[in-house]
Amino acid sequence: MSRRFASGLLALALAGCTSLEPKYVRPEPPVPLSWPVGDSYLRQSEAGLPIVGYRDIFRDPRLQALVEQALANNRDLRIAAANIASARAQYSVQRAERLPQVAAGAGAGVSGGGGGRGTDTNFSIDVGVSRFELDLFGRVRSLSRSALDQYFSTEAAARATRLSLVGEIASAYFTLAADRSLLAVARATEANAARSVELTGARLRGGIASRIDLRQAQTVLEQARSDAAAQVTRVAQDRNALQLLVGAPLDEANLPPSIEAVDGLVAELPAGLSSTVLLRRPDVVEAEFQLRAANARIGAARAAFFPTISLTGLLGLASGGLTSLFSGGAFNFNAGVNASVPIFDAGANRGNLQYARAQRELFLARYEQTIQTAFREVSDALARRGTIGEQFGAESRLVADAQDNYRLTDARYREGIENFLATLDAQRTLYSAQQRLVRTRLERATNLADLYRTLGGDALIDTGSFAKP
């Protein structure tokens, strides 16, 4: 009878019986199925988004070397790796609750007393199971599933950190390149202005030019000197920011000489038509696994309303003599079943269930908000990508025209045909156009880095790609 009862309990435990978790259904993305369209937006191809690595987009060997160095040294990535290890360990602890805890022990004792009593010696050895919960209503299994989803969420967060780091390094690299170009423009303008001041001073001494011409030439010179000094500071600060991201000292050979040198080394990233690609973005995957974990905790909170049944058991040998410890008569065992049913808990179980449900709604809202934020980021990047080419072309032509105009007016001034005001205006126009072109080059490169980051880059993954720890 007892043997049949124990066998039945064991079969019940192994079957796992049931789960009280709500069935998880992925929420519909709260965004349109396609990206915005119109004159401001980049026209997309019909192809879906491929999985690409940062080397496919950022083709500058110097930038690739910095990214590799950062992936090995950046402290944010080290923190993310430590968080993954912690989540994996927590899952292992929770998963162990689903299996019996078996322990072995051995002991020896001597007892005695007065009145002529002798001494008694006892030896024992045993192995037993202490309080193994039969997971009839899936409480332990739900907690284990929640811990697993939390681990997956942490791993996705690490992927998001890696993706963000690569994007930030690219942006910082392009900013340093642009500021070095602006420094070069300021110094070239300073040199041209110095020659104009020298020429105007000579013409003033010869009675050909006025003091007004000299003072106007000096304003351009001092403005260029001021800009050059400011750009030296910005270049130093850009280098410091890049070094912080890389997490190690920078090699000058890996730094960009100018934005012109790196502008053509950034490839296009196709975006595809469907916005469902956002579901593979690491931060979206992280939010979904947090939602899954919260959904599983509802099952554990529901199971707390039902009885808890635990098994205990002990097998051992005990004898007064060490030589007879392993004889047949020394064997003993005991087994037990304990059950507890919640009767009155002052509303604690109900409160825990309400809290679990509220947490699920919280993580659902966060998941939907993450998707909406991702959609906006991609849409903004596409909107800028759709017009940046036309703007760059116009400003390139503007610089060419301004250079030609300055060359002609300067030559006419030197020949005494044109007054200095026209030369001054042409010089200022050229200086401004050169600065705007550099900034547009920077914006074009940074826009590609933004598209890489917002579309997921090489961190694109499916939930099925996660391996259990």
Summary of the structure (lengths in Angstrom):
residues: 469
radius of gyration: 36.9
end to end distance: 41.4
largest distance: 137.5
contacts: 1441
relative contact order: 0.17
helix: 66%
strand: 11%
